Amino acid sequence: MSWKLDPVHTEITFSVRHMMVSNARGRFERFAAEVNANEEHPEQSSITVQIEAASINTREAQRDAHLRSADFLDAEHFPYLTFKSTRIEPLSDTHGKMYGELTIRDVTKPVVLDVEYSGRYKNPWGAEVAGFSAAAKINRKDWGLTWNVALEAGGLLVGEEITITIEVELNKQA
């Protein structure tokens, strides 16, 4: 059964330690997904996500330009980040793990997302919708994102661990 991503009610966000004292947060504004859901056997479901690297938005134009540069995402040469699920492991009626491969700058590494199923309802217009939340932590160096600056007092300007958080609303297709 096919479900379509509702981009207005879906977001892909991230946070990373900044100067060892706070978290910088951002999001990707443009992305698409192909979702094939097997409702009777969720473990047989799959998802492929394509994220436009140039759509990164941290609400700071200079930082966003730097993140799009060759120091980080190199959006000019690698316009997309992709995620392809390889296995889904239901743990309960509302929780599971999604295993997959994340590609950034042509480097593909395994990632495990902790997934929470929020429910399935009919919206006021009669369409069936379902919601999910997912989260993972990755080390950016695993994808060759190594740029950094040492701080005078010790530590680094940008943390290595990135927390990815995804909120998804799906619309059931006929």
C-alpha positions as CSV (number, residue, x, y, z in Angstrom):
1,M,0.0,0.0,0.0
2,S,1.3,3.4,-0.9
3,W,1.4,6.4,1.4
4,K,2.4,9.9,0.3
5,L,4.6,12.2,2.5
6,D,2.8,15.4,3.5
7,P,5.6,17.9,3.2
8,V,3.6,20.6,5.1
9,H,3.4,18.4,8.1
10,T,6.8,16.7,7.9
11,E,10.1,18.1,9.0
12,I,13.7,16.9,9.0
13,T,15.8,18.7,11.6
14,F,19.2,18.3,13.2
15,S,21.3,19.7,16.1
16,V,25.0,19.8,16.7
17,R,27.1,21.1,19.6
18,H,28.4,24.6,18.9
19,M,31.5,25.9,20.8
20,M,31.0,23.2,23.4
21,V,28.3,25.2,25.2
22,S,25.1,25.2,23.1
23,N,23.4,23.4,20.3
24,A,23.0,24.8,16.8
25,R,19.8,23.7,15.1
26,G,18.7,23.5,11.6
27,R,16.4,21.8,9.1
28,F,16.1,20.8,5.5
29,E,13.4,22.7,3.6
30,R,13.1,20.4,0.5
31,F,12.8,16.6,0.4
32,A,10.8,13.8,-1.1
33,A,10.1,10.3,0.0
34,E,8.7,7.1,-1.5
35,V,6.9,5.0,1.1
36,N,5.7,1.5,0.5
37,A,3.9,0.3,3.6
38,N,2.8,-3.3,4.3
39,E,0.2,-2.8,7.0
40,E,-0.2,-6.4,7.9
41,H,3.6,-7.0,7.9
42,P,5.3,-3.7,8.8
43,E,8.7,-5.4,8.7
44,Q,8.2,-5.6,4.9
45,S,7.7,-1.9,4.5
46,S,10.3,0.4,3.0
47,I,11.1,4.1,2.6
48,T,13.5,6.0,0.4
49,V,14.1,9.7,1.2
50,Q,15.9,12.3,-1.0
51,I,16.9,15.5,0.7
52,E,18.1,18.6,-1.2
53,A,21.5,19.5,0.4
54,A,21.1,23.2,-0.7
55,S,17.9,23.5,1.3
56,I,19.7,23.4,4.6
57,N,18.5,26.2,6.9
58,T,19.9,27.2,10.3
59,R,18.4,30.7,10.2
60,E,21.9,32.2,9.7
61,A,22.7,32.9,6.0
62,Q,26.5,32.9,6.5
63,R,26.5,29.6,8.3
64,D,24.1,28.1,5.8
65,A,26.4,29.1,2.9
66,H,29.3,27.5,4.8
67,L,27.3,24.3,5.3
68,R,26.5,24.1,1.6
69,S,30.3,24.6,0.7
70,A,32.9,21.9,0.1
71,D,33.8,22.1,3.9
72,F,30.6,20.3,4.7
73,L,27.8,19.1,2.3
74,D,29.4,20.4,-1.0
75,A,25.9,20.9,-2.4
76,E,27.2,22.0,-5.7
77,H,28.8,18.5,-6.4
78,F,26.5,16.4,-4.2
79,P,23.0,17.9,-4.5
80,Y,21.2,15.2,-2.4
81,L,21.5,13.3,0.8
82,T,19.6,10.0,0.6
83,F,18.3,7.4,3.0
84,K,17.1,4.0,2.0
85,S,15.7,1.6,4.5
86,T,17.1,-1.9,4.5
87,R,15.1,-3.4,7.4
88,I,12.3,-2.5,9.7
89,E,12.1,-4.1,13.1
90,P,8.8,-3.6,15.0
91,L,9.4,-3.7,18.8
92,S,5.8,-3.0,19.9
93,D,2.6,-1.6,18.5
94,T,4.1,1.9,18.7
95,H,7.9,1.5,18.6
96,G,10.4,0.1,16.3
97,K,13.8,0.4,14.6
98,M,14.4,1.3,11.0
99,Y,17.8,0.2,9.6
100,G,19.0,1.9,6.5
101,E,21.8,3.4,4.5
102,L,22.5,7.2,4.6
103,T,24.5,8.7,1.8
104,I,26.1,12.1,2.2
105,R,28.7,13.3,-0.3
106,D,28.7,9.9,-2.0
107,V,29.7,8.2,1.3
108,T,27.2,5.6,2.4
109,K,27.0,4.3,6.0
110,P,24.5,2.4,8.0
111,V,22.1,4.3,10.3
112,V,19.5,3.1,12.8
113,L,16.5,5.2,13.5
114,D,14.4,4.8,16.6
115,V,10.8,5.1,15.3
116,E,7.6,5.9,17.2
117,Y,4.2,5.4,15.6
118,S,1.9,8.2,16.6
119,G,-1.3,6.8,15.2
120,R,-3.6,6.6,12.2
121,Y,-6.7,8.7,11.8
122,K,-9.2,10.2,9.3
123,N,-8.6,13.9,8.9
124,P,-11.6,16.3,8.7
125,W,-11.6,15.9,4.9
126,G,-12.0,12.1,5.1
127,A,-8.5,11.2,4.2
128,E,-6.5,8.6,6.2
129,V,-3.3,9.9,7.7
130,A,-0.6,8.4,9.9
131,G,2.1,9.9,11.9
132,F,5.6,8.9,12.9
133,S,8.6,10.3,14.8
134,A,12.1,9.1,14.2
135,A,15.5,10.0,15.7
136,A,19.1,9.0,15.3
137,K,22.6,10.1,16.3
138,I,25.4,10.0,13.8
139,N,29.1,11.1,13.8
140,R,29.6,13.5,10.9
141,K,33.2,12.4,10.5
142,D,31.9,9.0,9.3
143,W,30.7,10.8,6.2
144,G,33.9,12.8,5.7
145,L,32.5,16.0,7.3
146,T,35.7,16.8,9.2
147,W,36.0,20.6,9.0
148,N,36.5,22.2,12.4
149,V,38.3,24.9,14.4
150,A,40.1,24.4,17.7
151,L,38.9,26.8,20.4
152,E,41.4,28.8,22.4
153,A,40.0,27.5,25.7
154,G,40.0,23.9,24.5
155,G,37.5,21.9,22.6
156,L,36.1,22.4,19.0
157,L,33.9,24.9,17.3
158,V,31.6,22.2,15.9
159,G,30.7,18.9,17.7
160,E,31.1,15.6,15.9
161,E,27.8,14.1,16.9
162,I,24.7,15.2,15.0
163,T,21.2,14.4,16.3
164,I,18.7,13.9,13.5
165,T,15.0,14.2,14.3
166,I,12.2,13.5,11.8
167,E,8.5,14.2,12.2
168,V,6.4,12.6,9.4
169,E,2.7,12.8,8.4
170,L,1.7,10.4,5.6
171,N,-1.5,10.4,3.5
172,K,-2.9,7.1,2.3
173,Q,-3.1,6.8,-1.4
174,A,-6.0,5.2,-3.2
